[in-house]
Amino acid sequence: MGGVGKTTLARVVYTQLSPHFEGKGFLADVREVSEKSGLVSLQKQLLSHIFSDECFNFCDVHEGNFIIRRRLSKKKLLVVIDDVDNMQHLKCLVGRRDWFGLGSRIIITTRDEHLLRSYQVDDVYKPTTLNAKEALHLFSLKAFNSETVPKNNDFVELSKHVVEYADGLPLALEVLGCFLCGRDADQWRSALDRLKRDSKKEILDRLKISYDGLEETEKNIFLDIACFFNKEEKDFVIKILDACGFFPEIGIDVLVKKSLLKVDQDNRFLWMHDLLQEMGRNI
């Protein structure tokens, strides 16, 4: 799911670990860069991060693969590949394990867990939404430039309303906090309804990127669950959607792996974040 903090977490890890490596590179927004500039541009960006004083001139992905493998295979590197949504991104940037020197670490962020499983990565970490305490802390940093809410009853109550609305999603907390920063309590009250309406578009647009990457059948399953079956029993939903010819067992598994849907610990009930449900209903 978008907005849960994958890139932020990867940046923190990258900053903390980078001193222990011979070279490093953080390739941000790989999906967007690939769409605008192509795979060769990404390969050049990776090499330029590692060899900042060199210029690389090639125009073919296969040539780029050869150069990456030849130049990086003896170096212990830390590389982050951020926002991957296509297997070709991985094939042209990280290839095989022997492309990088012993002790190298490659961190990949993606909305698609299946992509990571297909590439046979060593470990998968799934960021979760924040609990109430963590959410209030993040919101306070953005709204008050402080780790805590000011001891003002108005701000305490208003902050609780905003945090409940965001429901643990870091993206929503950051957008809402930045909007309210520097305003007094009266302005918060008058702005709160408009804030939810205006900031909602930015949040939902970011979340919709995951939806847009689904196959048509998966989109139909997502929309049906958002509109009719959120928090319903999984077996019941599968029976209904199967009657519609949607192959729901496969589709639900895809949605879970893309973090667009959750199944409770007992594997009985389906659950969707409130903002994802709202996005689906708006579609």
Beta strands, then each sheet from edge to edge (+ up, - down):
strand 1: 23-27
strand 2: 77-84
strand 3: 105-110
strand 4: 262-263
strand 5: 270-271
sheet 1: 1+ 2+ 3+
sheet 2: 4+ 5-
end
